[in-house]
Amino acid sequence: MTIRRHLQGAVLLLAAALACTACDGSRGEAEIWRFAIEETIGSVQWSYAKEFEARIEAATAASQRPVDVQVYPYGTLGTSDHVTELLRMGTVHFATASPGHVGKLIPEAQVLLLHFVFSDDAEVNREALLDGELRRLFSDLYREKGFRLLAIFQEGWQVWTTRRAVSSPEDFDGLRMRVMTSPLLLDAYRAYGASPTPLPYGEVYSALQLRMIDGQVNPIFAIEEMSFYEVTDHLTFANHLPFVTTVATNDVFFAGLDADRRSLVSRVIDDLQQHVFEVQTRDNRERLDSMLERKPELQVSRLDAAQRQAFRERSLAVRRRFVERVGPRGEIVLEALLDAIDRAEQRARDAEADPGAPISGSVGPGASRQPDP
Ligand code: 6CS
């Protein structure tokens, strides 16, 4: 089915849903906000969107026009690309937009796909993704495409899930690795000698089962709920990249809300940062255990410093490739990300050295710029 036909179908589906809502007297006055996510029911994005729904609906329940947030999980409106297009058209009002897919439309967002740029410490990365300058740059890029950026957050370490063991770049030689559809991911895996294959999320399981691909990469919670572990044998933590997503709203829709509703959205989104960090930490831990219970023969390995260094060295050329592909604005966002990580690492070091000291914002070149991981 073409994207256009699929979108027409999705728009008809939404129109029908809206008509039914209007038929329901108790809901006739409700203002519908549609939130589409790129993951299935039970995922990290699902928890995020459902919490958004609960908080927005509770806050507006007593008002003249309560808000009814409707969450559309992955598949109900098509692939990630379809969801992005529906957000652009204003058919959905809120959506998650992962750089692994939205990087086709906003090439600079692919900076969040570069390997071995982030800290090894998830708390540091959380801080860095809240950095004001980084977010200002991203906000401008999103505005150019008709979106308003609301949040950037991580969902856990990307973990390689493969049929054969991969502890060195040589092990990737010729390996058909499924990647999300942003072009930079082709460079990222070619640098290791792999043969990257872009596919939508919904096609990964059957591609692994049919041996059209040899591996894929995703956080643990996704590997569990999409059952990728059933059709692979090795899980490898290289901690080369956290899975990062963004949340956006349609700019025209958002500008049309009254000031109270806009600040309610901002408040809820800010509060959800902590919520989603806790959800992803818990889900990634618990689901590794549950996968191992179901498939004890699964081989789980964590690369050591020397093994990571071999991958890191290969990955450095991809930073240059990113700037070549994206141009001067790519260089600016890369610098901003590296600076944000440096600052967050410095603050973490200061806090460790003197736990009682006030948090400083001092900056210095940190591990993200150094040749050693
Ligand atoms: O691999 C993917 O395509 C998807 N993975 C996750 C964890 N979220 C959304 C994304 O589209």
Residues whose N, C-alpha, C, O or C-beta is under 5 A from the ligand:
A	BS01	6CS	E38 E39 S80 S98 M180 Y201 V217 N218 A222
